[in-house]
Amino acid sequence: MTDLLTAPAPAARTLNSLGFAKPPAQTRVVAAMSGGVDSSVVAAMLKREGYDVVGVTLQLYDHGAAVSKPGACCAGQDIHDARRVADACGFPHYVLDYESRFRHAVMENFADTYLAGATPIPCVRCNQTVKFKDLKRVAEDLAADCLVTGHYVQRIEGPHGPELHRAADASRDQTYFLFATTCDQLAYLRFPLGGMPKSKVRELADELGLRVAAKPDSQDICFVPDGKYQAVVEKLRPGAIEPGEIVHIDGRVMGGHNGVINFTVGQRRGLGIAAGEPLFVVKLDAANKRVIVGPREALGVSRIALKDVNWIGDPVASEGELDGRDILVRVRSTRPPAPAKLLLEPPASPPASAARKTTLISTVPAGETPAAQAWSVLLDAPEEGVAPGQAAVFYDPHSTRVLGGGWIMATQ
C-alpha cells in the first residue's frame, strides 16, 4: 500500500494556449471574422493548434456599396474573404445578418450624436453592443468555451479575475475602443494577438497560406464611404442638418455655416471665416446651431465630466478608494495616456480636497458603477481638442492595465 505521506502530488492540470484545462480538440472557440488579416490569422492559427473552431461573420450594413472599398469590414468582399479562409483551413463558417441591429445600435447613434454637436466613436458602440453582446450570445448558443477576436489587447489573469491590458505593440493597441467591455464579457473573450507585433501577424498569415496576408488594414469607419460622414447623417436623418452662425467666444458673429456636423472641436482649417488671428473650434452649440471659435488657449480642458462609466479595475468597498485616485487617462485614441485624478462628485463642485465630505457607498464590484455618483476626471495638465461624445479611458499609472472609462459628457 502506498504511503500517502510520501506519495507524489498529482501533476497540475496543463492549461492550453487559451487558458482552459483540456486539450485544444475539446475546446470549442467561436472566431469573430471580419474578413481582415488579423481575425483570419486568429482563426487559422487556432485551427492549426487543434482547436474546434467555428468562424462567424456579421453582415452589418449594405454590402452593395462596400464591395470595392479597400480596408472595409463585415460586408461584401470581406465576407467572401472570411469564407475562403474558413474553407481553406477546414472549419465551419456562418454569416449572420445583423444589419437592423447594427443600424439601430451604431449607425443611428452615430447620426444623432453628430447632430447633437458631439463626436461619436462608432467602433466602441459596435464592440459594446453588436459584437461583445449579441455575438457573445451566439457563441454561447453554439456551446463555445470562448469568443476570440483579432483585437490588439491583452487579457491577463489577475488575483480578482481577468484583467484588460494594453497590447505589447503600443502602435497597435486598441484598448481605447474596448473600455466598455464588462467583466462578464472579459471572462469569455480571448485576444490571441495581444502579445504580437503586427509584423509577426503578417508573417503568420504568409506562413498559414492565407490569401488575405497582404490585405490593407481598415482605416475608416466601415459604413462611411470615403470618409463622408455628413452624407451618412443626411441619409439617416433627412433635413436634420441646419445652417447657423459661427460665433467668437467674445460674442462676435464671424460668419455662417451649413451645419454643425461639418465641424469638430479643435478644428482650425476649413472654417470659412476671415480673422486676424488663428481661430479654432472650441465648442459646438447644436441647440442654437452655433459653432463657437476662439484662440488656441481656449482649447485647453482641465476637467472632464463623464457618463455611462464602466469600471473594470479591482473591486472597491467605498467611494474613498476611487475618489481622488491617481490614474492615466486617454481622451483620444491617437494620444498617449496623461496623468489625472478620478473624482466622484457633481462636475460643478470644487476639485477634490481633504475637507470634502466623504460618503460611503456599497461595495462596487468590478464592472459596476455606483449609480448615484457623478464621475469626472481632473487632468494634471490641460488637454486640447477634448470633445463630448468621445471617450475618456482610465489606465493604471503603474502598469499596462485598463481600469475602465466613460463617455465625455462636458468639459471645463
C-alpha positions, 0 to 999 in steps of 0.5 A: 500500500502506498504511503500517502505521506510520501506519495507524489502530488498529482501533476497540475492540470496543463492549461492550453494556449487559451487558458482552459484545462483540456486539450485544444480538440475539446475546446470549442472557440467561436472566431469573430471574422471580419474578413481582415488579416488579423481575425483570419490569422486568429482563426487559422492559427487556432485551427492549426493548434487543434482547436474546434473552431467555428468562424462567424461573420456579421453582415452589418450594413449594405454590402452593395456599396462596400464591395470595392472599398479597400480596408472595409469590414463585415460586408461584401468582399470581406465576407467572401474573404472570411469564407475562403479562409474558413474553407481553406483551413477546414472549419465551419463558417456562418454569416449572420445578418445583423444589419437592423441591429447594427443600424439601430445600435451604431449607425443611428447613434452615430447620426444623432450624436453628430447632430447633437454637436458631439463626436461619436466613436462608432467602433466602441458602440459596435464592440459594446453592443453588436459584437461583445453582446449579441455575438457573445450570445451566439457563441454561447448558443453554439456551446463555445468555451470562448469568443476570440477576436483579432483585437490588439489587447491583452487579457491577463489573469489577475488575483480578482479575475481577468484583467484588460491590458494594453497590447505589447505593440503600443502602435497597435493597441486598441484598448481605447475602443474596448473600455466598455467591455464588462467583466462578464464579457472579459471572462469569455473573450480571448485576444490571441494577438495581444502579445504580437507585433503586427509584423509577426501577424503578417508573417503568420498569415504568409506562413498559414497560406492565407490569401488575405496576408497582404490585405490593407488594414481598415482605416475608416469607419466601415459604413462611411464611404470615403470618409463622408460622414455628413452624407451618412447623417443626411441619409439617416436623418433627412433635413436634420442638418441646419445652417447657423452662425459661427460665433467668437467666444467674445460674442462676435458673429464671424460668419455662417455655416451649413451645419454643425456636423461639418465641424469638430472641436479643435478644428482650425482649417476649413472654417470659412471665416476671415480673422486676424488671428488663428481661430479654432473650434472650441465648442459646438452649440447644436441647440442654437446651431452655433459653432463657437471659435476662439484662440488656441488657449481656449482649447485647453480642458482641465476637467472632464465630466463623464457618463455611462462609466464602466469600471473594470479595475479591482473591486472597491468597498467605498467611494474613498478608494476611487475618489481622488485616485491617481490614474492615466487617462486617454481622451483620444485614441491617437494620444498617449495616456496623461496623468489625472485624478478620478473624482466622484462628485457633481462636475460643478463642485470644487476639485477634490480636497481633504475637507470634502465630505466623504460618503460611503457607498456599497461595495462596487464590484468590478464592472459596476458603477455606483449609480448615484455618483457623478464621475469626472476626471481632473487632468494634471495638465490641460488637454486640447481638442477634448470633445463630448461624445468621445471617450475618456479611458482610465489606465493604471499609472503603474502598469499596462492595465485598463481600469475602465472609462466613460463617455465625455459628457462636458468639459471645463 
